[in-house]
Amino acid sequence: MYSKFVKMIVIINVVFAGIILVLGFIPSDNWMADATYIICGGAQLIAALLIPLRMRNVPKEGADLAVAEVFVQSNWVIIALGMAGACTYLAEFVAPNNPVIAYVAFCAGLATLLVGIFSMYKSVKMTGVDLMI
């Protein structure tokens, strides 16, 4: 049951990172906005895709607790990237001409942050893992 939860959260994180990455490829007059969206979206995408790779090395006995430890460690990175993105996307120096793009990116970054917090909360409730870094 816990592995299905992890897969669902990884898919959600990949979708939000993909949204931000696609927004970076929409041409705008501010190249800094495009670069910021591509860098932050790419970093979120890499962090989300590394979670299943890190879980391959988990031993089979006590799998739920070991998977939860790896998942919580990975979620700290997801939370940090979501927070950095949400704080940066509405900044004036990276705002594109179309404010809708900035608000969509902000909502995707905020959603990434909230999904990371929720998944850590559920991991603690489901498995009793510690919130370690």
C-alpha positions as CSV (number, residue, x, y, z in Angstrom):
1,M,0.0,0.0,0.0
2,Y,2.8,2.4,0.8
3,S,4.6,1.8,-2.5
4,K,1.4,2.8,-4.4
5,F,1.4,6.0,-2.4
6,V,5.0,6.7,-3.3
7,K,4.4,6.0,-7.0
8,M,1.4,8.3,-6.9
9,I,3.3,11.2,-5.3
10,V,6.2,10.7,-7.7
11,I,3.8,11.0,-10.7
12,I,2.2,14.1,-9.2
13,N,5.6,15.7,-8.7
14,V,6.7,14.9,-12.3
15,V,3.5,16.5,-13.6
16,F,4.0,19.7,-11.7
17,A,7.7,19.8,-12.7
18,G,6.7,19.2,-16.3
19,I,4.2,22.1,-16.2
20,I,6.9,24.5,-15.0
21,L,9.4,23.2,-17.5
22,V,6.9,23.7,-20.4
23,L,6.2,27.3,-19.1
24,G,10.0,27.9,-19.5
25,F,9.8,27.1,-23.2
26,I,6.9,29.5,-23.9
27,P,8.7,32.5,-25.5
28,S,8.6,35.8,-23.6
29,D,10.4,39.1,-23.6
30,N,12.2,38.3,-20.3
31,W,14.8,35.6,-20.9
32,M,15.5,35.4,-17.1
33,A,11.9,34.2,-16.6
34,D,12.4,31.5,-19.2
35,A,15.7,30.4,-17.7
36,T,14.3,30.4,-14.2
37,Y,11.4,28.2,-15.2
38,I,13.6,25.8,-17.1
39,I,16.2,25.5,-14.3
40,C,13.6,25.1,-11.5
41,G,11.4,22.8,-13.5
42,G,14.3,20.7,-14.6
43,A,15.7,20.5,-11.0
44,Q,12.2,19.4,-9.8
45,L,11.9,16.9,-12.5
46,I,15.3,15.4,-11.8
47,A,14.6,15.2,-8.1
48,A,11.2,13.5,-8.6
49,L,12.7,11.0,-11.1
50,L,15.6,10.1,-8.7
51,I,13.2,8.9,-6.0
52,P,12.4,5.5,-7.6
53,L,16.1,5.1,-8.5
54,R,17.1,5.6,-4.9
55,M,14.5,3.1,-3.7
56,R,16.0,0.3,-5.8
57,N,18.8,-0.1,-3.2
58,V,16.4,-0.6,-0.3
59,P,16.7,-4.0,1.4
60,K,13.7,-6.3,1.3
61,E,13.2,-6.9,5.0
62,G,11.6,-3.9,6.7
63,A,10.9,-2.5,3.3
64,D,8.1,0.0,4.3
65,L,10.3,1.7,6.9
66,A,13.4,1.7,4.7
67,V,11.4,3.0,1.7
68,A,9.8,5.7,3.9
69,E,13.2,6.8,5.1
70,V,14.5,7.2,1.5
71,F,11.2,8.9,0.5
72,V,11.3,11.4,3.4
73,Q,14.9,12.3,2.6
74,S,14.0,12.8,-1.1
75,N,10.9,14.9,-0.1
76,W,13.1,17.4,1.7
77,V,14.7,18.2,-1.7
78,I,11.2,18.4,-3.3
79,I,10.0,20.8,-0.6
80,A,13.0,23.0,-0.9
81,L,12.7,23.2,-4.7
82,G,9.0,23.9,-4.5
83,M,9.6,26.7,-1.9
84,A,12.4,28.2,-4.0
85,G,10.3,28.1,-7.1
86,A,7.2,29.6,-5.5
87,C,9.2,32.4,-4.0
88,T,11.0,33.2,-7.2
89,Y,8.3,32.9,-9.9
90,L,6.4,36.1,-8.8
91,A,9.6,38.1,-8.3
92,E,9.7,41.2,-10.4
93,F,13.0,40.5,-12.2
94,V,11.8,37.1,-13.5
95,A,8.2,38.1,-14.3
96,P,7.3,37.5,-18.0
97,N,5.1,39.9,-19.9
98,N,2.1,37.6,-19.4
99,P,1.4,37.5,-15.7
100,V,-0.8,34.4,-16.2
101,I,2.4,32.4,-16.9
102,A,3.9,33.6,-13.6
103,Y,0.8,32.7,-11.6
104,V,0.5,29.3,-13.2
105,A,4.2,28.6,-12.3
106,F,3.6,29.9,-8.8
107,C,0.6,27.6,-8.4
108,A,2.6,24.6,-9.7
109,G,5.5,25.5,-7.3
110,L,3.2,25.9,-4.4
111,A,1.4,22.7,-5.2
112,T,4.8,20.9,-5.3
113,L,5.5,22.3,-1.9
114,L,2.2,21.3,-0.5
115,V,2.4,17.8,-2.0
116,G,5.8,17.4,-0.4
117,I,4.6,18.4,3.0
118,F,1.5,16.2,2.7
119,S,3.6,13.2,1.6
120,M,5.9,13.6,4.5
121,Y,3.0,13.8,6.9
122,K,1.4,10.7,5.4
123,S,4.8,8.9,5.5
124,V,5.1,9.6,9.2
125,K,1.5,8.5,9.9
126,M,1.7,5.4,7.8
127,T,5.1,4.0,8.8
128,G,6.3,6.0,11.8
129,V,9.5,7.1,10.1
130,D,11.4,10.0,11.6
131,L,11.7,13.3,9.7
132,M,15.4,13.2,9.1
133,I,17.5,15.0,6.6
